[in-house]
Amino acid sequence: MSGGKSYTPNRLIKYRKNMRYSQQYVARKLKLSSSSVLSKWEKGISRPGLEDLLKLSLLYNTLVEELYAEFREALRDELQLHIQQHGQ
């Protein structure tokens, strides 16, 4: 997870579509400057801040960790590897 710019895997599109929300609707609810901000989050180009992430989980009626399950797993694996290599 360290290094240059990279794609952040997420399930934002899946959960938005499950709720049948448009990007414009979600952007308005989160008071984003435009739906392009949400689009960048969904594409993994950028990530929402904590407050917006919590709002998304509430709006989509799911846990934050479900929205970023793959990213969470990658972070867990990275942390476990670091602990194995350097001890607790």
N, C-alpha and C positions, 0 to 999 in steps of 0.2 A: 504494500500500500504506500510505500515511500517512493520518492522519485518524482519525475515530472508529471505533467498532466496526464490523466488517464480517465477512462470511462468508469463510472460508478454504477454497477448493476443495481436495478431496483424493479419494483412491481407497481410503480405509480400508475402506469397506463392501465394495467389489468384492473386495479381497484377502482380507478375512475370510471372505466367502461362498465364494470360490474354494477356501479351505482347509476349508470346511464347519465353521467354528467358530462357536459362539454368542457373543454379547456377554458372557455370564456366564463362559464358559470363558476368554476373552481377559482379562477383568477379573481373574479369579483368578490367571492366569499372570503378569500384570503387578503383582499385589498392589495393585490399585486399591481405593479405599474402597467403590465400587459400580460396577455396569455403566453407571450414568448418566454417569459421567466419560467412558467410552469413547463413549457415545452422543453427548455434546457434541462430542467430537473428530470423530466421523464426520459429524455435521451441520455441521461447520465453525464452530461457535459458539466453541470454544476450541481450543487446540493443545497437543499433548503436549510435555513438556520433552524435552531431548536424550536422556536415558537411556531414557525410555519410547519415544521414537521409534525409537531403535536396537533396542530389544527387539521392537517391532512389526515392524521390517524382518526381524529374525531369525526371529520366529515365523511370518511370512508368506512367508519365503524370497524376499525381494526387496530391492531397494535403497531407501534412504530417499527418494531423488529420484523413484522411481516412485510412492511413496505420496502425494507432493505435487507431481506433475509440473506441473500447471497453475499452482500457486502459484510454483514455481521459475521457470517461464517468465515470469510476470508480474514477478517480482523482477528477472530478467535484463533484461527490456525496460526497466524503471524505471531500473536501473543504467546501461544503455547510453544512455538518454536523458539522464541526468544527466551522463555523461561527454561526450556530444556538446555539451551546453549549457555546461558549465563546464570542459571540457578534462580531461586526465588529471592 
